[in-house]
């Protein structure tokens, strides 16, 4: 302080003493704290965003681990209610049901078992509605789990899809799920014309205002479905599904399918798989601005993340969040994820 009184000028630091810095380039103040980092997420991951897939078999007391899907099980209707109760207590809001008929001789060329009133899906819809009145129940609508040939529709003699008969059958299954109490039907077959057929069926049956129609509009053929087909027993017995699922490079086809399905009455749009198709999620958000956009992080994606974590390449929790936020950034508002039970816990830890 003496220098102030003896004529010696003391140096006082000013902003101009350091190298010039553009004020707008300093960003870290906006994310230096964990809560601030959450605030930077344009779309927050919430429990309401998550949909949990459930595999339901025709053995009412089954509870069997699926080896290729870590931590996932096939459930019978008598067992799944107790399991879902534990998840609802943690904040589970929505499930999507996949039927897995295992009884000998139950499958046939037209998938008769898909909407059997005593089959696994319809019985589970009713059980979940009775026990969890606030739980949102979605049903995947497809024939592949129920047909003897493993394809998603009814076939001609040469093995190709018979479109008209397939669409009629798929629409009937969807309407019967709605009648059983499903809040949403989600056709995953990718056969042309099934959205308008389902919508007309729901209107004619008086359920169009009580059942959402979510279209798997952009479902791509590829190499990420193996664990699911193991879980659901839905692998085709011959050939593949490349003639009715989209080719992996078919971005334009996906855009056309999204536009078509909206025009045919879809209430929501799904993109499947998720991580490798974020450009399609972004396209869906652009083309379907006024409806929910859902992505399905499919079995192969989920299994790969687990495998990487087991090898020590990634941290499972961190990579699960990272993959999911990729979908949200791209434009998704809903996420079908096998990580849902984990997220119900992890999201509470963020509170």
C-alpha positions in Angstrom: 0.0 0.0 0.0 2.9 2.4 0.6 3.5 2.7 -3.1 0.2 4.5 -3.4 1.5 7.3 -1.1 5.1 7.6 -2.3 4.3 8.4 -6.0 5.0 4.9 -7.2 2.1 3.7 -9.4 1.0 0.2 -8.5 -0.2 -2.1 -11.3 -3.9 -3.0 -11.3 -4.9 -5.9 -13.5 -7.4 -5.2 -16.2 -9.2 -7.3 -18.9 -6.9 -5.7 -21.5 -3.7 -7.2 -19.8 -4.4 -10.7 -21.2 -4.6 -11.9 -24.7 -7.8 -10.6 -26.4 -10.7 -13.1 -25.9 -14.0 -13.0 -27.6 -16.6 -12.9 -24.8 -18.9 -15.3 -26.7 -16.2 -18.0 -26.9 -16.3 -18.7 -23.1 -18.8 -21.5 -22.8 -17.7 -23.5 -19.8 -19.6 -21.4 -17.3 -22.7 -22.9 -18.7 -21.8 -26.5 -17.9 -19.3 -26.5 -15.0 -21.8 -28.0 -12.6 -23.6 -31.4 -12.9 -27.0 -29.8 -12.8 -26.0 -27.3 -15.5 -24.9 -30.2 -17.7 -28.4 -31.6 -17.3 -29.9 -28.2 -18.3 -27.9 -28.2 -21.5 -29.9 -31.2 -22.7 -32.4 -29.9 -25.2 -34.6 -32.9 -24.6 -34.5 -34.4 -21.1 -34.7 -38.2 -20.7 -37.5 -38.9 -18.3 -39.3 -41.9 -17.1 -42.3 -40.9 -19.3 -40.0 -41.1 -22.3 -39.3 -44.8 -21.8 -41.1 -47.9 -23.1 -40.1 -51.3 -21.9 -40.3 -54.4 -24.2 -41.7 -57.5 -22.7 -41.6 -61.0 -24.2 -44.7 -63.0 -23.2 -45.0 -66.8 -23.8 -47.9 -69.1 -23.8 -46.6 -70.9 -20.7 -48.3 -68.9 -18.0 -45.7 -69.7 -15.3 -42.6 -69.2 -17.4 -39.7 -67.0 -16.3 -36.7 -67.8 -18.4 -33.5 -65.8 -19.0 -32.7 -65.0 -22.6 -29.0 -65.7 -23.0 -28.4 -63.4 -25.9 -30.2 -60.5 -24.2 -28.4 -59.8 -20.9 -30.8 -59.4 -18.0 -34.0 -60.0 -20.1 -36.5 -62.8 -19.7 -39.4 -64.5 -21.3 -42.4 -64.2 -19.1 -45.7 -66.0 -18.6 -48.8 -64.0 -17.8 -48.8 -65.3 -14.2 -45.2 -64.2 -13.6 -45.0 -60.9 -15.6 -47.6 -59.1 -13.4 -45.3 -59.4 -10.3 -42.3 -58.2 -12.2 -44.1 -55.3 -13.7 -45.3 -54.3 -10.3 -41.7 -53.8 -9.2 -41.1 -51.6 -12.2 -44.3 -49.6 -11.8 -43.2 -48.9 -8.2 -40.0 -47.3 -9.6 -41.9 -45.2 -12.1 -42.5 -47.4 -15.2 -45.0 -45.7 -17.5 -45.3 -47.8 -20.6 -44.6 -51.3 -22.0 -44.7 -52.9 -25.4 -45.8 -56.6 -25.6 -44.3 -59.2 -27.9 -46.0 -62.6 -28.0 -43.8 -65.7 -28.0 -45.9 -68.8 -28.7 -44.0 -72.0 -27.7 -46.6 -74.7 -27.7 -46.1 -77.5 -30.2 -48.0 -77.0 -33.4 -49.3 -73.6 -32.5 -47.9 -71.8 -35.5 -49.5 -71.9 -39.0 -49.2 -70.2 -42.3 -51.6 -67.3 -41.4 -50.5 -66.7 -37.8 -53.9 -67.7 -36.2 -52.4 -67.6 -32.7 -51.6 -63.9 -32.9 -55.0 -62.8 -31.7 -56.1 -65.9 -29.9 -58.3 -64.7 -27.0 -56.5 -67.2 -24.8 -53.1 -66.4 -26.2 -50.2 -64.7 -24.4 -50.7 -61.1 -25.7 -54.4 -60.7 -25.1 -54.3 -62.4 -21.7 -51.4 -60.1 -20.7 -53.2 -57.0 -21.9 -56.1 -57.8 -19.7 -54.0 -58.8 -16.7 -51.9 -55.6 -16.9 -55.0 -53.4 -17.3 -56.6 -55.0 -14.2 -53.6 -54.6 -12.0 -52.0 -51.3 -13.3 -54.8 -49.0 -14.5 -52.3 -46.1 -15.2 -49.8 -48.2 -17.2 -49.7 -47.5 -20.9 -49.9 -50.8 -22.8 -48.6 -51.0 -26.4 -48.7 -54.1 -28.6 -46.3 -54.9 -31.4 -48.5 -56.1 -34.3 -46.8 -58.6 -36.6 -47.3 -62.2 -37.7 -43.7 -63.4 -37.7 -43.8 -64.8 -34.2 -46.9 -66.8 -35.1 -46.4 -68.1 -38.6 -44.9 -71.5 -39.4 -42.6 -69.9 -42.0 -41.5 -67.0 -39.7 -42.3 -64.2 -42.2 -44.3 -61.1 -41.3 -47.3 -61.8 -43.5 -49.1 -64.4 -45.6 -47.2 -65.9 -48.4 -47.8 -66.9 -52.0 -46.7 -70.4 -53.1 -43.4 -68.8 -54.4 -42.6 -67.5 -50.9 -43.3 -63.8 -51.6 -45.7 -61.6 -49.6 -49.4 -61.7 -50.5 -50.0 -58.1 -49.7 -53.8 -57.8 -49.6 -54.3 -60.9 -47.4 -51.4 -60.0 -45.2 -52.7 -56.5 -44.6 -56.2 -57.8 -43.9 -54.9 -60.2 -41.3 -52.6 -57.7 -39.6 -55.4 -55.2 -39.3 -57.6 -57.8 -37.7 -55.0 -58.6 -35.1 -54.5 -54.9 -34.3 -58.2 -54.4 -33.8 -58.5 -57.4 -31.6 -55.6 -56.1 -29.4 -57.5 -52.7 -29.1 -60.7 -54.5 -28.1 -58.7 -56.4 -25.4 -57.6 -53.1 -23.9 -54.4 -52.1 -25.7 -53.8 -48.3 -25.6 -51.6 -48.5 -28.7 -51.0 -50.8 -31.6 -47.7 -50.7 -33.4 -47.5 -52.7 -36.7 -43.9 -53.7 -37.3 -44.3 -55.8 -40.5 -43.5 -53.0 -43.0 -46.0 -54.3 -45.5 -47.4 -51.6 -47.7 -51.0 -50.5 -46.9 -51.3 -51.8 -43.4 -51.6 -48.4 -41.7 -54.7 -47.4 -43.6 -56.2 -50.8 -43.1 -55.6 -50.7 -39.3 -57.0 -47.2 -39.1 -60.1 -48.1 -41.0 -60.5 -51.2 -38.8 -60.2 -49.2 -35.6 -62.7 -46.6 -36.9 -65.2 -49.3 -37.9 -64.8 -51.1 -34.5 -65.2 -47.8 -32.6 -61.7 -47.8 -31.2 -60.0 -45.1 -33.3 -60.4 -42.5 -30.5 -59.2 -45.0 -27.8 -56.2 -46.6 -29.4 -53.0 -44.9 -30.7 -51.6 -46.2 -34.0 -47.8 -46.0 -33.9 -46.3 -47.1 -37.2 -42.9 -48.7 -37.6 -42.6 -46.5 -40.6 -38.8 -46.7 -40.9 -37.8 -50.2 -40.0 -34.6 -51.3 -41.7 -33.4 -54.7 -42.6 -30.0 -55.5 -41.1 -27.8 -57.4 -38.7 -29.0 -56.1 -35.4 -32.1 -58.3 -34.7 -30.4 -61.6 -33.8 -31.0 -61.6 -30.0 -34.6 -60.5 -30.6 -35.3 -63.4 -33.0 -33.8 -65.7 -30.5 -36.0 -64.3 -27.7 -39.2 -64.3 -29.8 -38.5 -67.3 -32.0 -39.3 -65.2 -35.0 -36.4 -66.0 -37.4 -37.7 -66.8 -40.9 -37.5 -70.4 -41.9 -36.2 -69.5 -45.3 -35.0 -66.4 -47.1 -35.0 -63.0 -45.5 -37.1 -59.9 -45.0 -35.2 -57.6 -47.4 -38.1 -57.3 -49.8 -40.4 -55.6 -47.2 -38.0 -54.1 -44.7 -36.0 -51.1 -45.8 -32.5 -51.4 -47.2 -29.9 -50.0 -44.9 -29.0 -47.1 -47.3 -32.6 -46.3 -48.2 -33.0 -42.9 -46.6 -35.3 -41.7 -49.4 -37.5 -44.8 -49.0 -37.7 -44.1 -45.2 -38.8 -40.5 -45.9 -41.5 -41.7 -48.4 -42.7 -44.3 -45.9 -43.0 -41.7 -43.1 -45.0 -39.3 -45.3 -47.2 -42.1 -46.5 -48.0 -43.5 -43.1 -48.9 -40.1 -41.7 -51.3 -39.7 -44.6 -52.8 -43.1 -43.9 -53.5 -42.2 -40.3 -50.5 -42.9 -38.1 -50.6 -41.1 -34.8 -46.9 -41.6 -34.1 -43.8 -42.7 -36.1 -41.1 -45.2 -35.1 -37.6 -45.6 -36.4 -35.8 -48.9 -35.9 -32.9 -49.5 -35.2 -31.8 -46.4 -33.4 -28.1 -45.7 -33.1 -27.1 -46.4 -36.7 -30.1 -44.5 -38.1 -30.0 -41.1 -36.3 -30.3 -39.3 -39.7 -33.6 -41.1 -40.2 -34.7 -40.0 -36.7 -33.8 -36.4 -37.7 -35.7 -36.8 -41.0 -38.7 -38.2 -39.1 -38.7 -35.1 -36.8 -38.7 -32.9 -39.8 -41.4 -34.7 -41.7 -43.6 -35.5 -38.8 -43.4 -32.4 -36.7 -46.7 -32.7 -35.0 -46.6 -36.3 -33.8 -44.4 -38.2 -31.3 -41.2 -39.8 -32.8 -40.1 -43.1 -31.2 -36.9 -45.0 -31.6 -36.3 -48.6 -30.8 -32.8 -49.4 -29.5 -33.0 -53.0 -30.7 -31.6 -56.2 -29.3 -28.3 -56.1 -31.2 -27.5 -52.5 -30.1 -28.3 -53.4 -26.5 -26.3 -56.6 -26.6 -23.3 -54.8 -28.1 -23.2 -52.2 -25.4 -23.3 -54.9 -22.8 -20.5 -56.8 -24.6 -18.3 -53.7 -24.8 -18.9 -53.0 -21.0 -17.9 -56.6 -20.2 -14.7 -56.1 -22.1 -14.0 -53.0 -20.2 -14.2 -50.8 -23.3 -17.0 -48.6 -22.0 -18.9 -48.0 -18.7 -22.3 -49.5 -19.2 -24.3 -46.7 -17.4 -22.4 -44.0 -19.2 -22.7 -45.5 -22.6 -26.5 -46.3 -22.1 -27.1 -42.6 -21.4 -24.9 -41.5 -24.3 -26.7 -43.7 -26.8 -30.1 -42.6 -25.6 -29.2 -38.9 -25.7 -28.1 -39.4 -29.2 -31.6 -40.4 -30.1 -33.1 -37.5 -28.2 -30.8 -35.0 -29.9 -31.8 -36.4 -33.3 -35.4 -35.7 -32.5 -36.9 -38.7 -30.7 -39.4 -38.1 -28.0 -40.0 -41.7 -27.0 -37.4 -44.5 -26.5 -38.1 -48.3 -26.6 -35.2 -49.6 -24.5 -34.2 -52.8 -22.7 -32.3 -50.5 -20.4 -35.6 -49.2 -19.1 -35.4 -51.0 -15.7 -31.9 -49.6 -15.2 -32.9 -46.1 -16.3 -35.7 -46.1 -13.7 -33.0 -46.4 -11.0 -30.4 -44.2 -12.7 -32.7 -41.3 -13.3 -33.6 -41.3 -9.6 -29.9 -41.1 -8.8 -29.7 -37.9 -10.9 -32.4 -36.2 -8.7 
